[in-house]
Amino acid sequence: MKTATIPSLRVEPELRRAAEELLREGETLSGFVEQSLREGVERRRLQDEFLARGLVAREQAQATHRYVDADVVVRRLEGLLQKAKAATPRRT
């Protein structure tokens, strides 16, 4: 498969310097930009899927008239968080 190019990107010199300072050994600026683009594409895909699932859930709730009060959800999540914190060993 042939590769394609991404349009050149004009940035402030400070941003370029900051990116170059963060490069790991053997990493190129082009490689860093490509990886960032891949991660951004994946993040957007996941966000779109999340929103789609939320819209389906909303439609199901409206059709069945089955809702869970937000306060109940928050209390459940807080309980899960407390259990997770209690199960995690503390660092010293």
Number of C-alpha atoms within 10 A of each C-alpha: 3 3 4 6 5 7 6 6 6 7 8 7 9 9 10 12 10 10 13 14 10 11 13 10 6 6 11 12 15 9 12 16 13 13 12 12 13 11 12 12 12 12 12 11 12 12 12 12 12 11 12 12 12 12 12 11 13 15 12 13 13 11 9 9 10 10 11 9 8 9 9 10 11 11 11 12 12 12 12 12 12 12 11 11 11 10 9 9 8 7 4 3
